[in-house]
Amino acid sequence: MTFFFLLALLLLTVVLGRLRQLRTRRFSRLIPSMTFFRVALAAALMSRVLTGFGLQGEIVDWIAVVAKTGLWVALAELALDVIWVVVTRLSHRGVAPPRILKDLALVAAALAVVAAELNSQGVLTTIGSAAVLGGLAFIVGPGSATQVGNISSALAVQVERQFSVGDWVEIAGELGRVENISWNSTYLYDDVDDRYIVIPNSLIDHSKTINYSRPSSLEYRLDLQVGLPLEMPPGLAMQMLLEVLNSHESVIDTSRSRVVLKSIDQDSINYVLKFFVGDFRLRNKIRTEIFSSVWYAVERIGYALPYSVVDLRTVQSRRQLQEQRRIKEEQDSFASLRSIDLFSSLSDDEIREIVRNDRLICFGPGEMVVEIAAVGGSMYVVMEGSCSVLIPDPSGGEGMVEVAQLPAGTIFGEISALTNAPRTASIKAASHLVLQEISQQQIETIFLSNQEAMAEFAKVMACREASLKTFTPEETKSFEMGLVERMTKTFNKLMFS
């Protein structure tokens, strides 16, 4: 009767082991390993069979010892399984500790059980020693130089904390989430191709390892390289790419997003987008969406992504394209200047003369446009982007502080250009910046032949200053008359210099 009961238990361990292996049921992962239970039951069955045939002696006694030891080791393994489930549930990431730690604990428990059982028998014979070594070989695996190297590397990974279960890593060019660290191998789950990648631990010592989950498992930095056309100004390109990055809902901590100009090739200017996301599993989806958004953004501002081409245009056709671009720029500048009240006293022909003879100039983010205390020069109209107005720190500290931002359609530098006075502030590009320059020479040409326009110009400027500094009507009139006088002196000086 006992024999059939033990046989039924052995068959049950086979079924449970199969369910654990297939993981077809929700409770499958909770089923403990059946290996040592099978060893104990098989030894107990063998002992019953030998005893039934009337055999006695040391062999039968040792088989009984194996059955008893296997049962204790199986119970120890079951206790470790329970501990691992509890630790996994308490982990903030819901991942289990490395398998190798469990194996080490099981080896220690097995040694303790075997030693206690041998001690209870009072003998450590040749057979007993062989049993201990056999048990170790069964748990650890076949010994070899490679095996020793794998075990050494596994221990080094745990001691140095290079990575742990649940981390997203790239080892020897293979990227995945660490699922298990055993004596021999590290198991990575490749979520792209839905597969496991088994890497021998000894390979880790000779390969580069990148851990994306360190130093923080709550944010992951991604890089994305984008090539944009050579004719697209870098300031405009970096501003556009940063806007695309920061507008994506999965990009976190946008203050740390960066766009870096990596290289200039024959067909493109290459940029690297550096940003953080909260879920590494979504990296490919996020990259795809950002790539798509970049394409649409480039298209909207009138450019196209670069591709290798052979330029078959003639010199004449290139000149025609340049002329078309120049006409378009002049039309845009004329429309912008015509809409500014400061130029309301000028005729259309006078404004066209300005945009025809003066240039559009571009600045990248952070470039200085004018320096404080510089004398005279040109005035400027912001066509695209914005710029910062900087003055010395009023508190007496070193450096400059920003007091205003000038958006598109704003004019600056007019007082210095009209009166040759030192500039009272520095202007720095805050983004990709396009300015229409209005030189002193153009101002002189227009106003010396149009005193009425100069008076109207001074009147508008006086009203603007009054609104900024809360002038009284008398102060406004005085400022206006003084400005006309200074403008006249400046232009006369320029004319005769």
C-alpha positions in Angstrom: 0.0 0.0 0.0 2.8 2.4 0.9 4.5 1.5 -2.4 1.5 2.6 -4.4 1.1 5.8 -2.4 4.7 6.8 -3.0 4.3 5.9 -6.7 1.2 8.2 -6.9 3.1 11.0 -5.3 5.9 10.5 -7.8 3.5 10.7 -10.7 1.9 13.8 -9.2 5.3 15.5 -9.0 5.8 14.7 -12.7 2.4 16.4 -13.6 3.1 19.4 -11.4 6.6 19.8 -12.9 5.1 19.7 -16.4 2.6 22.4 -15.5 5.4 24.5 -14.0 7.4 24.1 -17.2 4.5 25.0 -19.6 3.1 27.9 -17.5 -0.3 27.4 -19.1 -2.2 28.1 -15.8 -2.2 31.2 -13.7 -1.0 29.3 -10.7 1.8 27.6 -12.6 4.5 30.0 -11.5 3.6 29.3 -7.9 4.4 25.6 -8.2 7.7 24.8 -6.6 10.5 22.8 -8.3 9.7 19.1 -8.1 13.3 17.8 -8.6 14.3 17.0 -5.1 10.8 15.7 -4.3 11.2 13.3 -7.1 14.7 12.2 -5.9 13.3 11.6 -2.4 10.3 9.7 -3.7 12.3 7.7 -6.2 14.9 6.7 -3.4 12.0 5.8 -1.1 10.4 3.6 -3.8 13.8 1.9 -4.5 14.3 1.3 -0.8 10.8 -0.3 -0.5 11.5 -2.5 -3.5 14.9 -3.6 -2.3 13.5 -4.3 1.2 10.6 -6.2 -0.4 13.1 -8.5 -2.1 14.7 -9.1 1.3 17.9 -7.1 0.5 19.7 -5.5 3.5 23.0 -3.8 4.1 24.8 -0.5 3.7 23.5 0.2 0.1 19.9 0.1 1.3 20.7 2.2 4.3 22.3 4.8 2.1 19.3 4.9 -0.3 17.2 5.6 2.7 19.5 8.4 3.7 19.2 9.8 0.2 15.4 9.7 0.4 15.4 11.5 3.7 18.0 14.1 2.7 16.2 14.7 -0.6 13.0 15.4 1.3 14.7 17.9 3.6 16.4 19.6 0.6 13.0 19.7 -1.2 11.4 21.4 1.8 14.3 23.9 2.0 13.8 24.7 -1.7 10.0 25.1 -1.1 10.8 27.6 1.7 13.1 29.5 -0.6 10.4 29.6 -3.3 8.0 31.1 -0.8 10.6 33.7 0.3 11.3 34.6 -3.3 7.5 35.1 -4.0 7.2 37.4 -0.9 10.3 39.4 -1.8 9.0 39.8 -5.4 5.6 41.1 -4.2 7.4 43.6 -1.8 9.7 44.8 -4.6 8.7 48.2 -6.0 9.3 46.9 -9.5 7.7 43.5 -9.0 10.8 41.6 -10.0 12.5 38.7 -8.2 16.0 38.7 -6.8 18.6 37.0 -9.1 18.3 33.2 -9.4 21.9 32.7 -8.5 21.3 34.0 -4.9 18.6 31.4 -4.6 20.9 28.7 -5.9 23.6 29.8 -3.4 21.1 29.6 -0.6 19.9 26.2 -1.8 23.5 24.9 -2.0 24.1 26.1 1.6 20.9 24.4 2.8 21.8 21.2 1.0 25.2 21.1 2.5 23.8 21.7 6.0 21.2 18.9 5.5 23.7 16.4 4.1 26.2 17.2 6.9 23.6 16.9 9.6 22.4 13.6 8.2 25.9 12.2 7.8 26.7 13.3 11.3 23.5 11.6 12.6 24.7 8.4 11.0 28.1 8.8 12.7 30.1 7.9 9.6 31.7 9.7 6.7 32.7 6.8 4.6 33.8 6.8 1.0 30.2 6.4 -0.1 29.2 9.3 2.1 31.8 11.6 0.6 30.7 10.5 -2.9 27.2 11.3 -2.0 28.1 14.8 -0.9 30.2 15.5 -4.0 27.4 14.0 -6.2 24.9 16.2 -4.6 27.0 19.3 -5.3 27.6 18.2 -8.9 23.8 17.7 -9.3 23.0 21.2 -8.0 25.8 23.2 -9.6 26.3 21.2 -12.8 29.3 19.6 -14.6 32.6 21.2 -13.6 34.9 22.7 -16.3 37.0 25.7 -16.9 34.1 27.4 -18.8 31.7 26.5 -15.9 34.1 28.0 -13.4 34.4 31.2 -15.5 30.6 31.5 -15.8 30.2 31.1 -12.0 33.0 33.6 -11.3 31.4 36.2 -13.6 27.9 35.6 -12.1 29.3 36.3 -8.7 31.1 39.4 -9.9 27.9 40.8 -11.4 26.1 40.3 -8.1 29.0 41.8 -6.0 29.6 44.8 -8.2 25.9 45.3 -8.9 26.4 45.9 -12.6 22.8 45.0 -13.2 20.0 43.1 -11.6 16.8 41.3 -12.6 14.4 43.7 -14.2 17.0 46.1 -15.5 17.1 47.0 -19.2 20.7 46.3 -20.5 22.7 45.8 -23.6 25.3 43.1 -23.4 27.6 42.2 -26.3 25.3 44.1 -28.6 22.1 42.3 -27.4 19.4 44.5 -25.8 16.8 43.2 -23.4 15.3 43.1 -19.9 17.2 40.9 -17.4 15.0 38.0 -16.6 17.3 35.7 -14.7 21.0 35.4 -13.6 21.9 31.8 -13.1 25.3 30.1 -12.5 26.0 29.7 -16.2 24.1 32.3 -18.1 22.2 35.6 -18.0 18.8 35.6 -19.6 17.5 38.6 -21.5 14.0 39.1 -22.7 13.9 40.8 -26.2 10.6 42.6 -26.3 10.9 43.5 -29.9 11.2 40.0 -31.3 9.5 38.3 -28.3 12.4 36.0 -27.5 14.9 35.1 -24.9 18.6 35.7 -25.4 20.9 33.5 -23.3 24.4 35.0 -22.7 27.1 33.0 -21.1 28.2 34.8 -18.0 31.9 34.5 -19.0 31.1 36.7 -22.0 30.1 39.6 -19.8 33.7 40.0 -18.6 34.8 40.5 -22.2 32.0 42.7 -23.6 30.7 46.2 -23.1 27.6 46.3 -20.9 25.2 49.3 -21.0 22.6 49.5 -18.2 19.7 51.8 -19.2 18.0 51.4 -15.8 20.9 53.0 -13.9 21.2 55.4 -12.2 17.4 55.6 -12.1 14.9 53.0 -13.1 12.2 55.7 -13.4 13.6 57.5 -16.4 15.5 56.3 -19.4 17.6 58.4 -21.8 17.2 57.8 -25.5 19.1 59.1 -28.4 17.8 59.7 -31.9 19.8 60.9 -34.9 18.2 63.0 -37.5 19.7 64.4 -40.8 18.3 67.7 -42.0 19.0 69.6 -45.2 22.2 71.7 -45.6 20.3 74.8 -46.5 18.3 74.8 -43.2 19.9 77.1 -40.7 21.2 75.2 -37.6 19.5 77.6 -35.2 16.1 77.1 -36.9 16.7 73.3 -37.1 17.6 72.9 -33.4 14.7 75.1 -32.3 12.3 73.0 -34.4 13.7 69.7 -33.2 13.5 70.8 -29.5 9.9 71.9 -30.0 9.0 68.5 -31.5 10.7 66.7 -28.6 9.1 68.7 -25.9 5.6 68.4 -27.4 5.6 64.6 -27.3 3.6 63.4 -24.3 6.0 60.5 -23.4 9.0 62.8 -23.1 9.6 63.6 -19.4 11.6 66.3 -17.7 11.8 68.4 -20.9 14.3 70.8 -19.2 16.9 68.0 -19.8 16.1 67.5 -23.5 19.0 68.4 -25.7 19.6 68.8 -29.5 23.3 68.4 -30.4 24.8 69.1 -33.8 26.8 66.0 -34.5 28.3 66.4 -37.9 28.0 68.0 -41.4 28.0 65.5 -44.2 27.9 65.9 -48.0 24.1 65.8 -48.1 22.9 66.7 -44.6 23.6 68.3 -41.2 23.2 65.5 -38.6 21.7 66.2 -35.2 21.3 64.0 -32.1 18.2 64.3 -30.0 18.7 63.4 -26.4 15.7 63.0 -24.1 14.2 61.0 -21.3 11.2 58.6 -21.2 9.5 56.9 -18.3 8.9 53.4 -19.9 11.8 51.8 -21.8 9.4 49.3 -23.4 7.9 52.2 -25.4 11.2 53.3 -26.9 10.6 52.1 -30.4 7.0 53.6 -30.5 8.3 56.9 -29.2 11.2 57.0 -31.6 8.8 56.3 -34.5 6.4 59.0 -33.5 9.2 61.6 -33.0 10.6 60.7 -36.5 7.2 61.2 -38.0 6.7 64.5 -36.2 10.1 65.7 -37.4 9.1 64.9 -41.0 5.9 67.0 -40.8 7.6 69.8 -39.0 10.3 70.0 -41.7 7.6 70.0 -44.4 5.6 72.7 -42.7 8.5 75.2 -42.6 9.2 74.7 -46.3 12.1 72.3 -46.3 12.5 68.6 -47.2 14.5 65.8 -45.6 17.9 65.3 -47.4 18.6 62.6 -49.9 21.6 62.0 -52.2 21.1 63.9 -55.5 23.2 64.9 -58.5 22.7 68.6 -59.1 22.1 69.1 -62.8 21.0 72.7 -62.6 22.8 75.1 -64.8 24.4 78.3 -63.6 21.4 80.2 -65.1 18.8 78.1 -63.3 20.6 78.5 -60.0 20.7 82.3 -60.5 16.9 82.2 -61.2 16.3 80.4 -58.0 18.4 82.8 -56.0 16.6 85.7 -57.6 13.2 84.2 -56.8 14.3 83.8 -53.2 15.6 87.4 -53.0 12.3 88.7 -54.4 10.3 86.7 -51.8 12.5 87.9 -48.9 12.1 91.5 -50.1 8.3 91.1 -50.2 8.3 89.7 -46.7 10.5 92.5 -45.4 8.4 95.2 -47.1 5.2 93.8 -45.5 6.8 93.7 -42.1 8.2 97.2 -42.2 5.0 98.6 -43.7 3.0 97.2 -40.7 5.3 99.0 -38.1 4.0 102.4 -37.0 7.6 103.8 -36.9 7.7 103.7 -40.7 4.2 105.1 -41.3 5.7 108.4 -42.5 7.7 106.6 -45.3 6.3 106.0 -48.7 6.1 102.5 -50.2 9.0 103.4 -52.5 11.2 104.5 -49.6 10.5 101.3 -47.8 11.3 99.2 -50.9 14.5 101.1 -51.2 15.5 100.1 -47.7 14.8 96.3 -48.2 16.4 96.4 -51.6 19.7 97.8 -50.4 19.9 96.4 -46.9 20.3 92.7 -46.1 18.6 90.1 -44.1 20.9 88.6 -41.5 20.6 85.4 -39.4 21.8 84.5 -36.0 21.8 81.2 -34.1 20.6 80.8 -30.5 23.0 82.4 -28.0 24.8 84.6 -30.6 25.3 88.3 -29.7 23.7 90.7 -32.1 24.8 94.1 -30.6 27.0 94.9 -27.6 26.2 97.4 -24.9 28.1 100.7 -25.3 28.8 100.2 -29.0 28.3 103.4 -30.9 25.8 104.0 -33.8 25.5 101.4 -36.6 22.2 100.0 -37.8 18.7 99.5 -36.5 17.1 96.1 -36.9 13.6 94.6 -37.3 12.9 91.1 -36.0 11.5 89.1 -38.9 11.7 85.6 -37.3 12.4 84.3 -33.9 13.1 86.3 -30.8 16.0 88.0 -29.0 16.9 88.9 -25.4 17.6 92.4 -24.1 20.5 92.2 -21.6 21.8 94.8 -19.2 24.4 94.7 -16.4 23.1 93.2 -13.2 21.4 96.0 -11.3 22.3 94.4 -8.0 26.0 94.9 -8.7 26.7 91.2 -9.5 28.8 90.0 -12.4 27.3 89.3 -15.7 24.2 90.4 -17.6 20.5 89.9 -16.8 17.7 89.6 -19.2 15.1 92.4 -18.9 12.9 91.7 -22.0 12.3 89.5 -25.0 11.7 91.0 -28.4 9.4 89.0 -30.6 8.9 89.1 -34.4 7.8 92.5 -35.6 9.8 94.4 -33.0 12.4 97.1 -33.9 15.5 97.8 -31.8 18.6 99.9 -32.0 16.8 102.9 -33.6 18.0 105.6 -31.1 21.7 104.6 -31.6 21.3 104.4 -35.4 19.5 107.7 -35.6 21.7 109.7 -33.1 24.9 107.8 -33.1 24.5 107.4 -29.4 26.1 104.4 -27.5 23.8 101.4 -27.2 22.2 101.1 -23.8 21.8 97.3 -23.8 23.1 94.1 -25.4 20.9 92.1 -27.7 21.4 88.3 -27.9 19.5 85.8 -30.1 17.2 83.6 -28.0 16.3 81.3 -30.9 16.9 81.1 -34.6 16.8 84.8 -35.5 16.3 86.6 -38.8 16.7 90.4 -38.8 16.1 93.0 -41.4 19.0 95.4 -41.1 18.3 99.2 -41.7 21.7 100.9 -42.1 22.5 104.5 -41.2 23.3 105.1 -44.9 19.7 104.2 -45.9 18.3 106.3 -43.1 20.5 109.2 -44.1 19.5 108.9 -47.8 15.8 109.0 -47.0 15.6 111.6 -44.2 18.0 114.2 -45.7 15.7 114.4 -48.7 12.5 114.1 -46.7 12.5 116.4 -43.6 8.8 115.8 -43.1 9.4 112.1 -42.8 12.1 112.7 -40.3 9.8 114.8 -38.2 7.1 112.2 -38.3 9.6 109.5 -37.4 10.8 111.5 -34.4 7.2 112.1 -33.3 6.4 108.3 -33.4 9.5 107.5 -31.4 8.7 110.2 -28.8 5.3 108.7 -28.3 6.8 105.3 -27.9 9.3 106.6 -25.3 6.5 108.4 -23.5 4.5 105.3 -23.2 7.5 103.4 -21.7 8.6 106.2 -19.4 5.3 107.9 -18.6 6.4 111.3 -20.0 4.2 114.3 -19.6 3.0 116.0 -22.8 5.7 118.7 -22.3 8.4 116.1 -21.8 7.2 114.2 -24.9 7.4 117.3 -27.0 10.8 118.1 -25.6 12.1 114.6 -26.4 10.7 114.9 -29.9 12.4 118.2 -30.7 15.7 117.0 -29.1 15.5 113.8 -31.2 15.0 115.8 -34.4 18.0 118.0 -33.6 20.2 115.0 -32.7 19.2 113.2 -35.9 20.0 116.3 -38.0 23.4 116.6 -36.4 24.2 113.0 -36.9 23.2 112.9 -40.6 25.1 116.2 -41.3 28.1 114.8 -39.6 27.9 111.5 -41.6 27.4 113.4 -44.8 30.5 115.6 -44.4 32.7 112.9 -42.7 
